[in-house]
Amino acid sequence: MATDVWGVLDEKRRLRWLFSPFEHVGPLEFGMTHEQAEAAVDGVLQTALREGSSGNEVRADFWLAQRPDARFSGPAVTVYYGRSIGLAGIAVNALRGPQVALNGMCLVGQVPSRLEDQFTDYLETHNKDLQYSQCADPCSAQLGLVLRAQRAGDIVLSRPVLVAEAWAHRCWDTTEGCIPRQEWKTFEW
């Protein structure tokens, strides 16, 4: 039997994390060192890759420590560190990442158009601005949140990128913002 490389983790089997803008995403707090982030997710996620990238950023991928089966190989969470501020960006994999909630709104693995409607309503209710990246991703600099899309076979699902306040001012800008270019190129895994 062939391995389903597009396996999407069932919602009931996902980790549950809360997002507090500019503070934390689950156990990961903005500003942490990589060693602190590893300790915060110890036993749940494990580092699979850590690499430098161009500029002042460093990237690391965290994989599920207990993989449900072979279909779920690949990173659950990708983190980006700014050398001067520590943990500055967290991208949650649409297929196998934790379910991240903002005031009850689930941000991971959702149908992008439906999530965009919820997000727009949320921003209007909370008197926050909606912006779009050059890739047409809905964003809010006031929350440090970009709702990207990621391919899962013939469908796409939501892949949120959550950033520290120091990266938020241009989080929608794919060319001059702080989110590394490699993140903007991530569409499938």
Buried (B, 14 or more C-beta within 10 A) or exposed (E): EEEEBBBBBEEEEBBEBBBBBBEBBBBBBBBBEBEBBBEBBEEBBBBBEBEEBEEBBBBBBBBBEEBEEEBBBBBBBBBBBBEEBBBBBBBBBBBBBBBBBBEEBBBBBBEBEEBBEBBEEBBEEEEBEBBEBEEEBBBBBBBBBBBBBBBBEEEBBBBBBBBBBBBBEBBBBBEEBBBBEBBBEBEEB
